[in-house]
Amino acid sequence: MNTQDYISSGIIETYALGAANEQEARELELLCTQYPEIRDALRAYQETVELYANQHVVKPPQALKQNIWEAVQADEKNAGNNNNTQTTPSTQNTPSQISLAERSVLRKSIMLWKYTAAASIALFIASGIYNFSLLQTNKKTESAFVSLQQQQQLSLANQQRTDEALSILMKPTTKMVVLDGVGSHLNNKAMLYWDNSNGDVFLNLNSMPKAPKGKQYQLWAIVDGKPVDAGMYDPISEAPIHKMKTITRAEMFAITIEQKGGSASPTMDQMVVAGKAI
């Protein structure tokens, strides 16, 4: 198993943030027991998330707890003073005295509930701020994960193009044609690969300068002494070699600089490279 690919897949971040499904979580937990590097990566990310949360959480004011406690004590003291001013009850309570005691207990309960509710609200707000910070972290993690996926897809596509190019170059029927610079372009050089079995032509201009603005390189095959359009070179593609038009027979190949989109016939004074095919 390629542990680095698994670590880079984003499942560790998803698990640490509580977003992994049951199957993903069970798989990760099992792999943590088998691969120390996966376990260490999970632990490191969890510590990072915890550190970030501790640094950005908004705590309730420190005086809140003391204020609640002082308010409760003051309320109990006031209630005690009210009881002391009452006449000494008889051995048998009257209905009004029982009601007064019940009201005192109820009043203290209500006041205590109010202060407790205020503390709960403060803690709820602090928790909301913490959750918002965690959500922002999760969004950043998701964005990084998407970026990583895109990089992996691009890398995979480039690898596939490279593999295709190598398979073409390794074919025994593929012939390499060197196109050397001509005229005032002696420093230019291009590589052409021609498959004699099916006429496929591939061009590599990585050693060539970019065509001037509004211009484009055009490949020509010289067949029976006449130039035949072999296609336009597309610099946008990231492939190592570029597929051109099929040419089944040619004595030589040449490249000219033409207006973007190509020309029906080559501009001879704009020829930059050429080479014999046979």
C-alpha positions in Angstrom: 0.0 0.0 0.0 1.3 3.5 -0.9 0.8 5.2 2.5 1.8 8.6 1.2 -1.0 8.5 -1.4 -3.4 7.5 1.3 -2.3 10.3 3.6 -2.5 12.8 0.8 -6.0 11.7 -0.1 -7.7 13.9 2.5 -9.3 11.1 4.5 -7.2 12.0 7.6 -8.5 15.6 7.6 -12.1 14.3 7.0 -11.8 11.8 9.9 -10.3 14.4 12.3 -13.1 16.8 11.6 -15.8 14.2 12.2 -16.9 14.1 8.5 -15.9 10.6 7.6 -18.5 8.0 7.2 -18.5 4.7 9.2 -16.7 2.7 6.5 -14.0 5.4 6.1 -13.5 5.7 9.8 -13.3 2.0 10.3 -10.7 1.6 7.5 -8.6 4.5 8.8 -8.6 3.1 12.4 -7.5 -0.3 11.1 -4.7 1.2 8.9 -3.5 3.2 11.9 -2.8 -0.1 13.7 -0.8 -1.4 10.7 1.0 1.7 9.5 2.8 3.9 12.0 3.2 6.7 9.4 -0.6 6.9 9.0 -1.2 6.9 12.7 1.4 9.7 13.2 -0.1 11.7 10.4 -3.6 11.5 12.0 -2.2 12.4 15.4 -0.3 15.4 14.0 -3.3 16.7 12.2 -5.5 16.3 15.3 -3.0 18.2 17.4 -2.9 20.9 14.8 -6.7 21.3 14.9 -6.7 21.3 18.7 -3.9 23.9 18.8 -5.8 26.1 16.3 -9.0 25.8 18.3 -7.3 26.7 21.6 -5.7 29.7 20.0 -8.9 31.1 18.4 -11.6 30.1 20.9 -13.4 33.0 22.6 -13.8 32.3 26.3 -16.6 33.8 28.5 -15.4 36.7 30.7 -13.6 35.5 33.7 -15.7 37.6 36.0 -19.0 35.9 34.8 -18.7 33.0 37.3 -17.9 35.3 40.2 -20.8 37.7 39.3 -23.3 34.8 39.3 -22.0 33.5 42.6 -22.2 36.9 44.3 -25.7 37.5 42.9 -26.9 34.2 44.3 -25.4 34.9 47.7 -26.9 38.4 47.9 -30.3 37.0 47.0 -30.1 34.3 49.7 -29.0 37.0 52.3 -32.0 39.2 51.4 -34.3 36.3 51.8 -32.9 35.5 55.2 -33.3 39.1 56.4 -37.0 39.0 55.4 -37.6 35.8 57.4 -36.0 37.4 60.5 -38.4 40.3 60.5 -41.4 38.0 60.6 -43.1 37.1 63.9 -42.2 33.9 65.5 -44.4 31.3 64.0 -46.6 29.2 66.2 -46.2 25.5 66.6 -48.7 25.0 63.8 -48.1 26.9 60.5 -50.9 29.0 59.0 -51.8 28.8 55.4 -50.3 32.3 54.8 -47.0 31.3 56.4 -46.7 28.2 54.2 -47.4 30.2 51.1 -44.7 32.7 52.1 -42.1 30.0 52.5 -43.1 28.5 49.2 -42.8 31.9 47.5 -39.3 32.4 49.0 -38.1 29.1 47.7 -39.7 29.7 44.3 -38.1 33.2 44.1 -34.7 31.8 44.8 -35.2 29.1 42.2 -36.2 31.6 39.6 -33.3 33.9 40.3 -30.9 31.0 40.2 -32.4 29.9 36.9 -32.0 33.3 35.4 -28.3 33.5 36.3 -27.7 29.9 35.1 -29.5 30.8 31.8 -27.3 33.8 31.4 -24.2 31.7 31.9 -25.5 29.1 29.5 -26.1 31.7 26.8 -22.6 33.1 27.2 -21.2 29.6 26.9 -23.4 29.0 23.9 -22.1 32.1 22.2 -18.5 31.1 22.9 -19.2 27.6 21.6 -20.7 29.1 18.4 -17.6 31.2 17.9 -15.5 28.1 18.4 -17.6 26.1 15.9 -17.4 29.0 13.4 -13.6 28.9 13.7 -13.6 25.2 13.2 -15.9 25.5 10.2 -13.5 28.0 8.6 -10.6 25.6 9.3 -12.7 22.8 7.7 -13.4 25.0 4.6 -9.6 25.7 4.3 -9.0 22.0 4.6 -11.6 21.2 1.9 -10.1 23.8 -0.4 -6.6 22.4 0.1 -8.0 18.9 -0.5 -9.6 20.0 -3.8 -6.4 21.7 -4.9 -4.5 18.6 -4.0 -6.9 16.5 -6.1 -6.5 18.8 -9.0 -2.7 18.6 -8.8 -2.9 14.8 -8.6 -5.3 14.7 -11.6 -2.9 17.0 -13.6 0.1 14.9 -12.6 -1.8 11.7 -13.6 -2.7 13.3 -17.0 0.9 14.4 -17.6 2.1 10.9 -16.7 -0.4 9.3 -19.1 0.8 11.7 -21.9 4.4 10.8 -21.2 3.6 7.1 -21.2 1.8 7.5 -24.6 4.8 9.4 -26.0 7.2 6.7 -24.8 5.2 3.9 -26.3 5.2 5.8 -29.7 9.0 6.4 -29.5 9.7 2.8 -28.6 7.8 1.3 -31.6 10.3 -0.4 -34.0 8.5 1.2 -36.9 9.0 4.8 -35.6 11.7 6.8 -37.3 13.3 9.9 -35.8 13.9 12.8 -38.1 16.1 15.6 -37.0 15.1 19.0 -38.3 18.0 21.4 -38.2 17.9 25.2 -38.4 18.1 26.9 -41.8 19.0 30.4 -43.0 19.0 32.9 -40.1 17.6 30.2 -37.7 20.7 27.9 -37.5 20.3 27.7 -33.7 16.9 26.1 -34.0 16.3 22.4 -33.8 13.2 20.2 -33.8 12.6 16.5 -33.5 10.0 14.6 -35.7 8.9 11.1 -35.1 7.4 9.3 -38.1 5.7 5.9 -37.9 6.2 4.3 -41.3 3.6 1.6 -40.6 0.6 3.9 -40.4 2.0 7.4 -41.4 1.5 8.9 -37.9 3.7 12.0 -37.4 4.6 13.5 -34.0 6.5 16.7 -33.4 8.6 17.9 -30.5 9.4 21.7 -30.6 10.5 22.0 -26.9 13.9 23.3 -28.1 12.3 25.9 -30.3 11.5 29.5 -29.3 7.8 30.4 -29.1 6.3 31.6 -32.4 5.9 35.4 -32.7 2.6 36.9 -31.5 -0.2 36.1 -34.0 2.0 33.5 -35.7 2.1 29.7 -35.6 4.5 27.0 -36.6 3.3 24.9 -39.6 4.8 21.5 -40.6 5.2 20.6 -44.3 6.0 17.2 -45.9 7.8 17.4 -49.2 6.2 14.7 -51.4 7.5 14.3 -54.9 9.1 17.7 -54.6 5.9 19.5 -53.6 5.0 20.8 -50.1 2.0 19.1 -48.4 0.4 20.6 -45.3 1.2 18.3 -42.3 -0.5 20.3 -39.6 -0.2 23.3 -37.2 1.8 23.0 -34.0 -0.4 23.8 -31.0 1.7 25.2 -28.2 -1.2 25.1 -25.7 -1.1 21.4 -25.3 1.2 20.1 -22.5 1.9 16.8 -24.3 5.6 16.0 -24.7 5.1 15.4 -28.4 2.3 16.7 -30.6 0.3 14.6 -33.1 0.3 16.1 -36.6 -1.4 15.1 -39.8 -0.9 11.6 -41.2 1.9 11.4 -43.9 2.4 8.1 -45.6 5.2 9.2 -47.9 7.7 12.0 -47.9 11.2 12.8 -48.9 11.8 15.5 -46.2 10.0 17.7 -43.6 10.2 21.4 -43.0 8.6 24.0 -40.6 7.7 27.6 -41.5 6.3 30.5 -39.5 2.8 31.3 -40.8 -0.1 33.4 -39.7 -2.1 31.8 -37.0 -4.4 29.2 -38.5 -2.0 28.2 -41.2 -1.3 28.8 -44.9 -2.2 26.8 -48.1 1.4 27.0 -49.2 4.7 27.6 -47.2 6.3 31.0 -46.9 9.7 30.1 -48.0 11.6 33.0 -46.4 10.0 32.0 -43.1 11.4 28.5 -43.1 13.1 27.8 -39.7 14.0 24.1 -39.8 14.2 21.2 -42.3 15.4 17.7 -42.5 15.5 14.7 -44.8 13.1 11.9 -44.1 15.0 9.2 -46.1 
